[in-house]
Amino acid sequence: MSYQPRTRGRSRRFGQPTVRKAGSRDRKEEQTSTQYYQEPLETNPSELSAKLTNELEHLGNQRFPLPPFGEHFGRWLTDVKGVLEEFQSELGKAADQQFLESTQKTLTNVQQELNRRIEEENSIANSSSSLQQQLATVEIELSNLENSYNRQGREIKKKHEKASEELQKEIDDLSRQRMRILRKKSSLLDRIFRRSDSTIEEKTSSLKSKKARLNDGKTSLKKELEKNRADNASKRKRLLDEQETLQAKLRELRDITQDDALEIRTRASVELQQAIKDAVSRFLKQAE
């Protein structure tokens, strides 16, 4: 009898497939595949409707800070359209023809209303700018008028003071001449021909005349100053009245620009909310 050595290891039957142990790499790929695979989530129509109508309600009640509001209107309308696009993206089957027509009508109406408000706002802004320029011009004229009044007053006084000083010098000179004549002893010939008396009379007459002119100059100064004041007061009143009128018009324009079209936007928001609710309601009835 011959001896045959036994083979180590487990023998494999004929036709039995070889089973390979899964390596660490295979296990990792299997885990990764299982980890990142997810079943697609179905959109809940009622939850989506509640979410989007809530966003529209928030947009409908949104207030804007200070004018100009035109730039806010554009962003607001973009946000509203974004909500409607999200509805069509998440629940396209519910966005039927009735929904599209209803929302488009509302968007067109609110766009027209907001465009009209923007045009009015631009018109008001242009008017306000024009009024501001007119007001600035009036204020400059008031300042120039005040400076002119003060300058003319100084010039009038300076002119009269100069004339008065010249007259006063002539009066003082005549007074000295007259006093010298009165103090001088008249000669025999002077007394015969009355030259001394004649000279004194001339000096006295000239002195009275110049004193009268000096007094007239003071009166004339008062009249010129009074006329300057009256002219200035008349021009200043006209400019102040114009300034007050321009300021009143500016206040009226500022009151008009405080409207941020809240009523229009709220109404559009309510209409769009209802369009979504109606579309979802029709969709759910069809799905029953």
C-alpha positions in Angstrom: 0.0 0.0 0.0 1.4 3.3 -1.0 1.2 6.5 1.3 -0.2 9.8 0.0 0.4 13.0 2.1 -2.7 15.0 3.2 -3.1 18.4 1.7 -3.3 21.3 4.2 -6.3 23.5 4.1 -9.9 23.0 3.3 -10.7 21.2 0.1 -13.0 22.7 -2.4 -15.7 20.8 -4.1 -15.8 20.8 -7.9 -18.0 23.6 -9.3 -18.2 25.5 -6.0 -17.4 29.2 -6.5 -14.5 30.7 -4.8 -15.6 33.1 -2.0 -13.3 36.1 -1.5 -13.3 37.8 1.8 -14.2 41.5 1.6 -11.2 43.7 2.1 -11.1 46.9 4.0 -11.3 48.9 0.7 -14.4 47.1 -0.4 -16.1 47.7 3.0 -15.2 51.4 2.8 -16.7 51.8 -0.6 -19.9 50.0 0.5 -20.2 52.2 3.6 -19.6 55.3 1.5 -22.2 54.3 -1.0 -24.7 53.6 1.7 -23.9 56.8 3.6 -24.5 59.3 0.7 -27.5 57.7 -0.9 -30.8 59.3 0.1 -34.3 58.9 -1.0 -35.7 62.0 -2.7 -37.9 64.0 -0.3 -41.4 64.8 -1.5 -42.7 68.4 -1.1 -45.5 68.8 1.3 -48.0 71.2 -0.5 -49.6 72.5 2.6 -46.3 73.2 4.4 -44.9 74.9 1.3 -48.0 77.1 0.9 -47.8 78.2 4.6 -44.1 79.0 4.3 -44.4 81.0 1.1 -47.6 82.9 2.1 -45.9 83.8 5.3 -43.0 85.3 3.4 -45.4 87.2 1.1 -47.2 88.5 4.2 -43.9 89.7 5.6 -43.0 91.4 2.3 -46.5 93.0 2.1 -46.0 94.6 5.5 -42.4 95.7 4.9 -41.6 99.4 5.5 -38.8 101.4 4.0 -36.8 104.0 5.9 -36.4 107.3 4.1 -37.0 108.5 0.6 -36.1 108.1 -2.2 -38.2 104.8 -2.3 -37.6 103.9 -6.0 -34.5 101.8 -5.2 -36.4 100.0 -2.5 -39.4 99.2 -4.8 -37.1 97.4 -7.3 -35.6 95.1 -4.6 -39.0 94.5 -3.1 -40.5 93.3 -6.4 -37.4 91.1 -7.0 -38.0 89.4 -3.6 -41.7 88.9 -4.4 -40.9 87.3 -7.7 -38.4 85.1 -6.0 -41.1 83.7 -3.7 -43.3 82.8 -6.7 -40.4 81.2 -8.5 -39.7 79.1 -5.5 -43.3 77.9 -5.5 -43.1 76.9 -9.2 -39.7 75.2 -8.6 -40.9 73.2 -5.6 -44.4 72.4 -6.7 -44.5 73.0 -10.5 -47.5 70.8 -11.0 -49.6 73.1 -8.9 -48.5 76.2 -10.9 -51.3 75.8 -13.4 -52.5 78.3 -16.0 -54.9 79.9 -13.7 -52.1 80.5 -11.1 -49.8 81.9 -13.8 -52.4 84.3 -15.2 -53.5 85.5 -11.7 -50.0 86.1 -10.4 -48.9 87.8 -13.7 -51.9 90.2 -13.5 -51.0 91.1 -9.9 -47.4 91.6 -10.7 -48.2 93.8 -13.8 -50.6 95.9 -11.8 -48.2 96.5 -8.9 -45.3 97.1 -11.3 -47.3 99.8 -13.0 -48.3 101.4 -9.7 -44.7 101.4 -8.4 -43.4 102.8 -11.7 -46.0 105.6 -11.4 -44.8 106.3 -7.8 -41.2 106.3 -9.0 -42.0 108.8 -11.8 -43.8 111.0 -9.2 -40.9 110.7 -6.9 -38.4 111.7 -9.7 -40.7 114.6 -10.6 -40.8 115.7 -6.9 -37.1 115.3 -6.6 -36.5 117.6 -9.7 -39.0 120.1 -8.3 -37.3 120.0 -4.9 -33.9 120.5 -6.5 -35.2 123.5 -8.5 -36.8 125.0 -5.4 -33.6 124.5 -3.4 -31.6 126.4 -6.0 -34.1 129.2 -6.1 -34.0 129.3 -2.3 -30.2 129.4 -2.3 -30.4 132.3 -4.8 -32.8 134.2 -2.6 -30.6 133.7 0.4 -27.6 135.0 -1.5 -29.6 138.0 -2.6 -30.6 138.7 1.0 -27.0 138.6 2.1 -25.9 140.8 -0.8 -28.7 143.2 -0.1 -27.6 143.5 3.6 -24.0 144.1 2.5 -25.1 146.7 -0.1 -27.2 148.5 2.4 -24.4 148.8 4.9 -21.9 149.9 2.2 -24.2 152.5 0.8 -24.9 153.8 4.3 -21.2 154.2 5.0 -20.7 155.9 1.6 -23.5 158.4 2.2 -22.2 159.3 5.6 -18.6 159.5 4.3 -19.7 161.8 1.4 -21.7 164.1 3.8 -19.0 164.1 6.4 -16.4 165.2 3.8 -18.7 168.0 2.5 -19.4 169.1 6.1 -15.8 169.1 7.0 -15.0 171.3 4.0 -17.8 173.7 4.8 -16.8 173.8 8.5 -13.3 174.8 7.4 -14.6 177.5 5.2 -16.9 178.7 8.1 -14.0 178.7 10.6 -11.8 180.6 8.1 -14.5 183.2 7.4 -15.1 183.6 11.2 -11.4 184.3 11.7 -11.3 186.8 8.9 -14.4 188.6 10.2 -12.9 188.8 13.7 -9.7 190.2 12.4 -11.6 192.9 10.5 -13.7 193.8 13.5 -10.6 194.1 15.7 -8.6 196.1 13.2 -8.9 199.9 13.5 -10.4 201.4 10.4 -8.3 203.9 8.6 -9.6 207.3 7.7 -10.0 206.4 4.0 -11.8 203.1 5.0 -14.2 205.1 7.1 -14.7 207.6 4.3 -15.4 204.9 1.7 -17.0 202.5 4.3 -14.7 199.7 3.0 -14.5 198.1 6.4 -18.3 197.8 6.8 -18.7 196.5 3.3 -16.1 193.8 3.9 -17.6 192.8 7.2 -21.1 192.5 5.6 -19.7 190.3 2.8 -17.9 188.0 5.3 -21.0 187.9 7.5 -23.3 187.1 4.6 -21.0 184.4 3.3 -20.7 183.0 6.8 -24.5 182.7 7.2 -24.8 181.1 3.8 -22.2 178.4 4.6 -23.8 177.8 8.0 -27.1 177.3 6.3 -25.6 174.9 3.8 -24.0 173.0 6.7 -27.4 172.7 8.3 -29.0 171.7 5.0 -26.3 169.0 4.6 -27.3 167.5 7.9 -30.9 167.4 6.9 -29.9 166.0 3.5 -27.9 163.2 5.2 -30.9 162.2 7.2 -33.1 162.1 4.1 -30.6 160.0 2.2 -30.1 157.6 5.0 -33.9 157.3 5.4 -34.4 156.7 1.7 -31.6 154.0 1.8 -33.4 152.3 4.7 -36.8 152.4 3.0 -35.4 151.0 -0.3 -33.6 148.3 1.6 -36.7 147.4 3.7 -38.8 147.1 0.5 -36.4 144.9 -1.3 -35.8 142.8 1.8 -39.5 142.3 2.4 -39.9 141.1 -1.2 -37.0 138.6 -0.8 -38.3 137.4 2.6 -41.8 136.8 1.2 -40.2 134.8 -1.7 -38.1 132.8 0.7 -41.1 131.9 2.9 -43.1 130.8 -0.2 -40.2 128.6 -1.4 -39.8 127.1 2.0 -43.5 126.3 2.2 -43.4 124.6 -1.2 -40.4 122.5 0.0 -42.3 121.4 3.1 -45.2 120.3 1.0 -43.0 118.2 -1.3 -41.3 116.6 1.7 -44.7 115.5 3.0 -45.6 114.0 -0.3 -42.4 111.9 -0.5 -43.1 110.1 2.8 -45.5 107.6 1.0 -43.7 104.2 0.5 -46.6 102.7 -1.3 -47.4 100.3 1.6 -51.1 100.1 0.8 -50.4 99.1 -2.8 -47.7 96.5 -1.8 -49.9 95.0 0.9 -52.8 94.6 -1.5 -50.6 92.8 -4.1 -49.2 90.6 -1.4 -52.6 89.5 -0.3 -53.6 88.7 -3.9 -50.5 86.6 -4.4 -51.0 84.7 -1.1 -54.5 83.9 -2.2 -53.2 82.7 -5.7 -50.9 80.3 -4.0 -53.6 78.9 -1.6 -56.0 78.5 -4.5 -53.4 76.7 -6.6 -52.5 74.3 -3.8 -56.2 73.7 -3.1 -56.8 72.8 -6.8 -53.7 70.6 -6.8 -54.8 68.6 -3.7 -58.3 68.0 -5.1 -56.9 66.6 -8.3 -54.6 64.3 -6.4 -57.5 62.8 -4.4 
